[in-house]
Amino acid sequence: MAKSRIEPFERALSEEILPAQRQIVRETTLSEVDAIAEQIRQLLEARAAAVAEQLQEIESLRGKNQGVIEYMMRKIAMEKQEFEEGLRKYHAVRSVFTSMTNNLLAHVGLNALRKENLHTREAMLESTFTSGLKEAMERYFSNLREKLTQSNAEITEITTMLGSMYKRFRIEHGLKLSQPETFSTQRYEREIDRLEERFKRQINSPLQLVVTEKHNLTQRFFDTVAVQARKTFELVNRDLDHWLRAVMAPLETQVREYQIQLKRRLESVKRIHQATDTLEDRLEELRQSERVVHAQLDELAALRAGVAAASGGEMTAGGTQGRACAA
């Protein structure tokens, strides 16, 4: 029993590995929930601001004649036209974003990795000398790093482009958009580094290269190294997909929300102008909408706090500030 060291192993499992795994799950869950909650908070704050603006507009029409109401209609229609011009730029950026996403996945997508595996296997099998085998395997790691480096350049370009568009809509139309989150491939590069270190110890030693037959060495390389490299690239692709969706979602969501609010503002003033709605009826409807949005912000803050308490972690400050910002 003592020689097997089973007891220290069990203690390590229960006291170190499982708690560490729980911590990883906790941090991942908090991060994902917080990202979703922050996006919802920004949307609700934008909605609250739009309702407050409508309330102010409608209240300003009290006691005003038809000429003032007509002026208000023209003003909102002009805002709508300006926003539609901005939308054309947004759709152009959306098209560029799609193209840049395709370029990014061309570097680190699984198709690119399959081609790299195929070329490396062919080079290893066609090599005549040990030096050729060694060079083909070492070039494999170099090419994987190059793919990640190329993807970093694309990621930086995407982040910069979206940051400019976020800023434009924030300044010109008052959308509540924070700067888009960036993405780093450093953790995956470190994993490739660790994989290469294991490869040097287990496969790329002078003894192994001399005593192992070429086909067996090639098979061993792809059964171990290439399998782990694929797992790393699968993780890159999964995380990149989540990031690409996350950086576009706030802009897409708030653009749709702004369109809806512009349409509602114009319809409200039109109905008052045509005397199909009384001003007081519309004001009460807007006040009720405002109460609902503020209640939703309170509920969101409570949910974030509940998730944090249940997991033993902490959410970002945005969750507790959401209600105050909206108010």
HELIX and SHEET records of a PDB file:
HELIX    1   1 ILE A    6  ALA A   12  1                                   7    
HELIX    2   2 LEU A   13  ILE A   17  3                                   5    
HELIX    3   3 LEU A   18  GLU A   59  1                                  42    
HELIX    4   4 GLN A   66  VAL A  108  1                                  43    
HELIX    5   5 LEU A  110  GLU A  126  1                                  17    
HELIX    6   6 THR A  130  HIS A  173  1                                  44    
HELIX    7   7 GLN A  186  GLN A  202  1                                  17    
HELIX    8   8 PRO A  206  VAL A  211  1                                   6    
HELIX    9   9 LYS A  214  HIS A  273  1                                  60    
HELIX   10  10 LEU A  279  SER A  311  1                                  33    
HELIX   11  11 GLY A  318  ALA A  326  1                                   9    
END                                                                             
